[in-house]
Amino acid sequence: MRIVLSRTDRVGDLILSTPAIATVRKSFPSAHITMICSPYNRVVMERNDDVDALVTLPREIRPSAFGKTYRGADLAIALAPRIGDFEIVGATRARVRVGYTYVTRKVARLTSRLYFNRFMISEADPELADRFPDRPVQHEVEQLLDLVAIGGARERVTRLRIDVTDADRAVVAAMPSGPLVVHIADRWFHEGSTLASTIALIRELRRFELPIVLTHGPESAAAVAEIESSQVADAVVGGLSFHQWAAAFERARCIVTVDTGATHVASAMRRPTVVVFEHRYFRLSSQEWAPYGVPHALVRKPADTSEASLAQLRAGIIANVDRLLHA
């Protein structure tokens, strides 16, 4: 049996797809499984033996043309509700072609039969979440497990997977042991949060008498340099590979982050996590992309950056860190 899986969007979403990918492997143990990724997100799967082949979609090739190279597959599943993955799966002309989209994406729903012969409609939509506040939104992991079940993969695996090695751990071995890790990303610095308030938060986290370690990507280097100059952290860890970053999270007592892929790296490493979500679409985001399978707390950014609002945000983060540390 030949199976093609496609997910070419974000790193965090591919991490959330690892239980569905493992479910396909467990359900079809003798199948040959090809995973199609993007140059950006393929790092999530580079060590994952739930797939037999890991292929990168070239930037210069149209997804529809690329999908034709997998004609003859028995099962193809688009793990992302985006047109590029639709085109890849549709072009395989596999006997079973599976995908999903959201309720309010009417064009995608109307054209779905061009790509798929088994299709799922997700109600994880920002408009519906706000319109019907009593209706729960399914976590993305659970949505994807339901999706692959449509293709016949029903032997469920629910744990997120990132394959960290001792070599990765050795790179971050000099980090303080059992720290509070704050992952710095640009969402700390706008729309309900500021750089100054973030520095104040890190200073307030010192009340727990734990080492404080900052991690960051290259896009946040300038802000991190300013935070580092304030001397509120015990260590700043940057320039790590994806798996080394995961190893740094593995050492943490608790992780504090804004809503980025860091949330899902933390879940894969089984670490308690406090996540600060954007004010807009909080109801949807805090359910669909919450930490999965780990103790966690969710905090909503305020609608403004007044001193009172920022103080309240910091107080909420501190209270939830305290709760997770003493659970």
N, C-alpha and C positions, 0 to 999 in steps of 0.2 A: 504494500500500500504506500502511495506517495502522497504526502501532506505538505501544503504550503501555508505558512502563517505570515502575515504582513503587519508590521507596525512601524511607521516611519516618522513619528512625530517627536515627542519629548522623552527625555530620560526618565522622569518620574513616572510617566504613564507606562513606559515599558517595564519598569520595576513592578508596577501594579499588575502587569500582565503575566508576571512569572508564575503565579498559581495556575492561571488558565493554560499556559504553555506546559507546565508540569502535568496538568490534568489530561491534556492531549497525549502526552507521552505515556502516562500510566494507563490510559484507556486503549491506546494502540501501541503496545510495547514493541512490536516487530516492524512498525512502519518506518519509512525514511522520512524525516521531518526537516524541511528547509524553512529557516527563519529569514525573512527579508526585513532589513533595518535601514536606517539612514546613516550617513557618515557620523552624525552627531550622537545618535542614541545606541549604536551597536556595542559600545563598551559594556553595556549592561549584560549582554549575552555572550561576551567573548570567552568566558570560562564555563558556560552553562552546557552540561552534557545532556540536557533534555532535548536538544536538537542535534541533528546529524550534520547539518550544513548551515553556516551563517553567511549570508550574502548581503552586500551593501548595494542599495539602489544608487547607481551613478547619477550625479547631478545633471549630466548632459543627456540622459536618455529619458524619454517620456515613460511614465509608469505603465501606460497601456502597452507600449512596445516591449518593455522589460517583462511584463507578465506573460507575454506570448512564449517566452523561452521555457515556461513551465507547463506548456500544453501537455495533456496526458495525466495530470495530477488527478488523484481520486477525490481529494478534499482540499479546499482552500478557504481560509478564514481571514477576513479583514478585522484585526483587533482594534483598529481605530476608526471612528466615524468621520473619515475625511476622504475627499475625492481621490487622492493619490492611491490610497490603499484600496478603495473601491475599484479603481481601474486595474491595478495589479491583479486582484483576485478575479475580476470579471474576465480579463484577458487569458487567464489560465484555461478557461472553459472546462474546469474540473466538473466531475459528475455532481458533486455537492459543493456549492459556493455559498458562504455564510457571511453576513455583515449586519451592521446596525446603524441607526441614526436616532435623532431626537424627535419628539412629537412635533415641534414647531418648525422643523426643517422640511417644509412641504415639497420643495423641489427634489431633495434627496429621496424623500419617500416616493414621489411619483416616478423617479427614474431608477429606483432600486432594482427593478426587474431587468434592467440592462446589464446588471453586474451579478446579481445573486438569484438563487432559487430557494434560499431559506433566509429569512430576514427578521430582525427583532427591532421593535420600537422601544426606546428608552424614555422614561418620564423624567430623567435627570436633566431638567431644562430650567434655566433661570427664571423664565417667565412663569412657568407652572409652579415652581417652588415658592415664589412670592404670592402668587394668586391663591394657592391652596396650602396655607401654612400648616395644616394638620396632616397633610399627606407626607409620609416619610420618603426620603430620597435614598435609593439604594446606593451603597458604596460601589465604586468602580470595580473593585475586585469581584464583588458578587455579580455585577452586571456581566462581566467577562466570563465568569464561570457559567452563567446562564447561556451566554452566547455560544460557547464551545459545546455545551450540551445539545444545542440545536443541531450541531454537526455530528452528534453521536458520542462525544467525549463526556462521560458521566461519572468516571472514577475520580471524584474531586480531591484536589490538593489545595490547601488554603494558605500555606506559608509563603511569604515573600522570600526571594532568593537573591543574594549577592555572594559570590564566591571569593571570600577573603583568604589569603594565604599567610603563612608565617613570615614570608618575605615582606608582605605588606605591613604586617604588624611590627616588624623590625624597624621600618622606616619611621614609625611614630612612637617607638618605644621610649624616646626621651621626653615625651609629653608627661605632664603630671598625671599621677594615677587617680582615677575616680573623680574627674573634674565635672563642673558644669560647663557644657559646651554651648556657646552661642554662635550659630551660623549667621554670618553677615551677608546680606544680599540687598539689592537696591530698594526693595519694598520697605525696608526699615526707614527710608529717608524721604518718603512722600506720602500723600493721601492718608492723613491720620497718624503719621509718625514723622519724626525728624532725627537728624544726626545727633543734635544736642540731647534730645530725649533718650536716644539709644545709649549714648554715653552715660547718662544719668541712670538708666536701667542697669547697665553692667555694674556701675558703682553700687547700686542698691542690692544687687545679687551677692555682694561680698558678705552680707549678713549671715549667709549660710556657712561661712568659714570653710568653703571648698575652693580648690584652685579653679580659676576661670580661664578657659581656653577659647579663643576665637578661631573659627575656620572661615574661609572665604574663597571665592573664585576670582579670576583676574579682573572681571568687570567691576569689582568692589574694592580694588587695591587702594585707590586714593582715599576713600572714606576710611578704610581700615588703618591706613597710615595715620590719619588724624585721631582715630580712636586709640591707637597704640601710643601716640604721643601723650595722651591723657593719663597713661599708666594705670588704667582700671583693670587690665587683664594680666594674668600671669604668663600667658604664652599666646602667640599668634602663629597659626599654622596655615600656610598657603603653599601654592605650587605643588600640590599633591595630585597624583593620578586618581582616577575614580575609585579604584579599589583601596588605595592608601587612605583616601578620605573616609571610606566606609570603616576602615580599621581604626581611624581616629575616633569615629563615633562609637565604635565598639567599646572603647575605654571609658565612656562617659557614665556618670551617675544619672544625668538628666540632660536633655537637649532642648534648647530654646531656639526657635526659628520662625521666620515668616513663611508664608505659604509658597514653597518652592519644592523642587525635587528633594531637598534635604529632608523634608518630612518623611518621604518614603524610603530614603536611605536609612534614616533612624529606625523606622519600623522593621526594615529587613534585618537590622542589627539588633533588634529586640530591646531597644532603649526607650524608657519613658520620655515622652515628648510633650512640650507645650508649643502650640502652633498659633501664631497671630495671623488671622485671616483679614482680608480686605473688608471694609464696611459694606461695600456694594456686593450683592449676591452672597452674603454670608450664609444664608439658609441653605443654599445649594452647595457651595464650596465646602462648608464645614461638615457636610454629610458625605458627599461623593468623594472628597479627597482628604478626609481625616486620616490621622495615623491608623494603621490597621493591625489589629491583633496585639497591641501593646497598651499599657496604661498611658493615658494621655489627657490633655486638657486643651480646650479651644477658647481663644480669646478674640474678640472682634475689635478691630480698630475703630476709633471714634470717627465721627463724620467731619471733624474739624481738628485744628492743631492749637487750640487754646491751651493755656497752661493747665487749666483744670481738667480738660479732656486728656491731655498727655499724662498727667499725674494719675488719673483714674486707670488709664491703660497700663501704666507701669505697676500700679497696685494689683491689678488683676493678674498680671503675669507673675508677680512675686507670690501672691497667694496660692496660685496653682503650682508653682515650683515647690513651695512648702508642702502642699498636699501630696504631691508625687514622691517627694523625698521621704515623707513620713508615713506613706501608705503601708 
